[in-house]
Amino acid sequence: MASRTIKAALADVLENLSEENFKKFCHHLMDLRAGPRIRRTAVEGKSCLEVADVMVSTFTEVKVVGVAEEILRDIGCTQEADDLAEETPGPSNKPGESIIFSPLSSGKHFVDRHRVDLINRVSNIGPILDDLLDKNVIQQEVYEQIRALPTTQDKIRELYSGPLKASEACKDAFYESLQLNEKFLIDDLSADLSRVYPCLSPERELG
């Protein structure tokens, strides 16, 4: 099973659902209250593989299994949820749970612990806003309002004052985009933290 991707395992489980249960699954997926939202056009009339692809893109491989399991159990497909869990061992965070957490960080998310540093030191804000829009963390109107602000610092403050308050999943999406677009800054902040708390290396935090 090591060679199978999470997307493939999820698509297989969705393929095995009855047509009625697959419709229920998609309906629950669009109705999730926590985390990034998935638009109707992204799943309506789509194949199982396409829905799996949208879910992985939206929730990331770290969290998508937990999201899918929760929905499957909600619609009465307990066996399918168990099958998915068995085929994809590892973290299965639900939409409202943070993956950037450690008891030694007082329960604070990485982006909360480093709020001041991120406001002052992030420079590549454009691609980050694009990522958050793509993942439905922010909507088009908010995206345009934030981009219109004069400085990068103002833009990040606006993210903190609004969209990032919605849920831990939104903070996760922000963190993942920072890893892609501000890798050296995130590495530096993680190194600072691991020097204070050696057990909190980036790998430990995410695992």
C-alpha positions as CSV (number, residue, x, y, z in Angstrom):
1,M,0.0,0.0,0.0
2,A,3.0,2.3,0.4
3,S,3.0,3.1,-3.3
4,R,-0.6,4.2,-3.4
5,T,-1.4,7.9,-3.1
6,I,-4.0,9.2,-0.7
7,K,-5.9,10.6,-3.7
8,A,-6.1,7.2,-5.3
9,A,-7.3,5.5,-2.0
10,L,-9.9,8.2,-1.6
11,A,-11.1,7.9,-5.2
12,D,-11.4,4.1,-4.8
13,V,-13.6,4.6,-1.7
14,L,-15.8,7.1,-3.5
15,E,-16.1,4.8,-6.5
16,N,-17.5,2.1,-4.2
17,L,-20.2,4.3,-2.8
18,S,-23.7,3.9,-4.3
19,E,-24.9,6.7,-6.5
20,E,-27.2,8.0,-3.7
21,N,-24.4,7.9,-1.1
22,F,-22.0,9.6,-3.5
23,K,-24.5,12.5,-3.9
24,K,-24.9,12.7,-0.1
25,F,-21.1,12.8,0.3
26,C,-20.8,15.7,-2.2
27,H,-23.6,17.5,-0.5
28,H,-22.0,17.2,2.9
29,L,-18.6,18.2,1.4
30,M,-20.1,21.5,0.1
31,D,-21.8,22.1,3.5
32,L,-18.8,21.9,5.7
33,R,-18.8,24.7,8.2
34,A,-15.1,24.5,9.3
35,G,-12.1,25.0,7.0
36,P,-11.9,26.1,3.4
37,R,-15.2,25.9,1.5
38,I,-15.7,23.9,-1.7
39,R,-17.9,25.4,-4.3
40,R,-20.8,23.5,-5.9
41,T,-19.2,23.9,-9.4
42,A,-16.1,22.1,-8.1
43,V,-18.0,18.8,-7.4
44,E,-21.3,18.9,-9.1
45,G,-21.3,16.4,-12.0
46,K,-17.7,15.5,-11.4
47,S,-16.3,12.0,-11.3
48,C,-15.0,10.3,-8.1
49,L,-11.4,11.0,-9.1
50,E,-12.1,14.6,-9.8
51,V,-13.8,15.1,-6.4
52,A,-10.9,13.4,-4.7
53,D,-8.5,15.7,-6.6
54,V,-10.5,18.8,-5.4
55,M,-10.5,17.5,-1.8
56,V,-6.7,16.9,-1.8
57,S,-6.1,20.3,-3.3
58,T,-8.3,22.0,-0.8
59,F,-7.5,20.2,2.4
60,T,-4.0,18.9,1.6
61,E,-3.0,15.2,2.0
62,V,-2.4,15.7,5.7
63,K,-6.0,16.5,6.5
64,V,-8.1,15.2,3.7
65,V,-8.5,11.7,5.1
66,G,-9.9,13.1,8.3
67,V,-12.4,15.2,6.4
68,A,-13.5,12.3,4.2
69,E,-13.8,9.9,7.2
70,E,-16.0,12.4,9.1
71,I,-18.3,12.9,6.1
72,L,-18.5,9.1,5.4
73,R,-19.5,8.5,9.0
74,D,-22.1,11.3,8.9
75,I,-23.8,9.7,6.0
76,G,-23.8,6.2,7.5
77,C,-20.9,4.8,5.5
78,T,-19.0,3.5,8.5
79,Q,-17.4,0.6,6.7
80,E,-16.1,2.8,3.9
81,A,-14.7,5.2,6.5
82,D,-12.9,2.3,8.2
83,D,-11.5,1.1,4.9
84,L,-10.2,4.5,4.1
85,A,-8.5,4.8,7.5
86,E,-6.8,1.4,7.0
87,E,-5.6,2.2,3.5
88,T,-4.2,5.6,4.6
89,P,-2.4,5.3,7.9
90,G,-1.1,8.4,9.5
91,P,-2.5,11.8,10.6
92,S,-6.2,12.3,9.7
93,N,-7.1,15.7,11.1
94,K,-10.6,16.9,10.8
95,P,-11.3,20.3,9.3
96,G,-11.2,22.2,12.6
97,E,-8.1,20.6,14.0
98,S,-4.7,22.2,13.6
99,I,-1.7,20.2,12.3
100,I,0.8,22.8,13.6
101,F,0.5,22.1,17.3
102,S,2.6,21.1,20.3
103,P,2.0,21.1,24.0
104,L,5.2,23.2,24.5
105,S,3.8,25.9,22.3
106,S,0.8,26.5,24.7
107,G,-1.6,25.2,22.0
108,K,-0.8,28.1,19.7
109,H,-0.7,27.6,15.9
110,F,2.6,28.4,14.2
111,V,1.2,31.5,12.5
112,D,-0.2,32.8,15.8
113,R,3.2,32.3,17.6
114,H,5.0,34.2,14.8
115,R,2.4,36.8,14.0
116,V,4.7,39.8,14.5
117,D,7.5,38.2,12.5
118,L,5.2,37.3,9.7
119,I,3.7,40.7,9.5
120,N,7.1,42.4,9.4
121,R,9.1,39.9,7.3
122,V,6.9,38.4,4.7
123,S,7.5,40.0,1.3
124,N,6.1,37.6,-1.3
125,I,2.4,38.3,-0.5
126,G,1.0,38.1,-4.0
127,P,1.3,34.3,-4.5
128,I,0.1,33.7,-0.9
129,L,-3.1,35.6,-1.6
130,D,-3.6,33.7,-4.8
131,D,-3.2,30.4,-2.9
132,L,-5.7,31.5,-0.3
133,L,-8.2,32.5,-3.0
134,D,-7.7,29.2,-4.8
135,K,-8.4,27.3,-1.6
136,N,-11.5,29.4,-0.8
137,V,-10.0,30.7,2.4
138,I,-10.8,34.2,1.0
139,Q,-13.4,35.1,-1.5
140,Q,-12.8,37.3,-4.6
141,E,-14.2,40.5,-3.0
142,V,-11.9,40.1,0.1
143,Y,-9.0,39.2,-2.2
144,E,-9.4,42.4,-4.2
145,Q,-9.8,44.5,-1.0
146,I,-6.6,43.1,0.5
147,R,-4.6,43.5,-2.7
148,A,-5.6,47.1,-2.8
149,L,-4.0,47.8,0.6
150,P,-0.8,49.9,0.2
151,T,1.8,47.7,2.0
152,T,2.5,44.1,2.5
153,Q,2.3,44.6,6.3
154,D,-1.2,46.0,5.9
155,K,-2.2,43.0,3.8
156,I,-1.0,40.5,6.3
157,R,-2.6,42.4,9.2
158,E,-5.9,42.3,7.3
159,L,-5.6,38.5,6.9
160,Y,-5.1,38.1,10.6
161,S,-8.0,40.4,11.5
162,G,-10.5,38.5,9.3
163,P,-9.9,35.3,7.2
164,L,-7.4,33.7,9.6
165,K,-9.9,34.0,12.4
166,A,-12.4,31.7,10.7
167,S,-10.8,28.3,11.6
168,E,-7.5,26.5,12.3
169,A,-7.8,25.0,8.8
170,C,-7.5,28.5,7.3
171,K,-4.3,29.0,9.3
172,D,-3.1,25.7,8.0
173,A,-3.6,26.8,4.5
174,F,-1.8,30.1,5.2
175,Y,1.1,28.2,6.7
176,E,1.3,25.8,3.8
177,S,1.5,28.7,1.4
178,L,4.2,30.3,3.5
179,Q,6.2,27.2,3.2
180,L,6.0,27.3,-0.6
181,N,6.5,31.1,-1.0
182,E,8.5,32.1,2.0
183,K,10.5,28.9,2.6
184,F,13.7,30.6,4.0
185,L,11.7,32.7,6.4
186,I,9.7,29.7,7.7
187,D,12.9,27.7,8.1
188,D,14.4,30.6,10.1
189,L,11.4,30.9,12.4
190,S,11.3,27.1,12.9
191,A,15.0,27.0,13.7
192,D,14.6,29.8,16.3
193,L,11.8,27.8,17.9
194,S,13.7,24.5,17.9
195,R,16.7,26.2,19.5
196,V,14.5,27.2,22.4
197,Y,12.5,23.9,22.5
198,P,14.7,21.2,20.8
199,C,11.8,18.8,20.6
200,L,9.9,21.3,18.4
201,S,11.7,20.8,15.1
202,P,9.5,21.5,12.0
203,E,9.2,17.7,11.4
204,R,8.1,17.2,15.0
205,E,5.5,20.0,14.8
206,L,4.0,18.6,11.6
207,G,4.2,15.0,12.7
